[in-house]
Amino acid sequence: MVTTILCTNLSHFQIDWQQKAVYCPQGKRSYLWKNNKNTYGKPVIDVEFRQRDRVLSELKLGKQAPGYKNAQKALNRFITELTRSV
């Protein structure tokens, strides 16, 4: 079962409760799903998307855009360099 979140700023995200995954408007799947509690002790679910996917989304390049593959390659190289230096 897939549920669409109906919040103002999250209206295009979908939740797949069985797979414990959230899908962004670009179709990218979250890689982290963690049951947690907020500061008031109410249950919440924390999800995260990969940094690469968030940056590519911010660039607003569709996969068919001329610069998408170059941006993706450059971003992958940058992330590789960052992880090597840590």
Secondary structure by P-SEA (a helix, b strand, c coil): cbbbbcccccccbbbccccccccccccccccbbbbbccccccbbbbbbccaaaaaaaaacccccccaaaaaaaaaaaaaaaaaaac
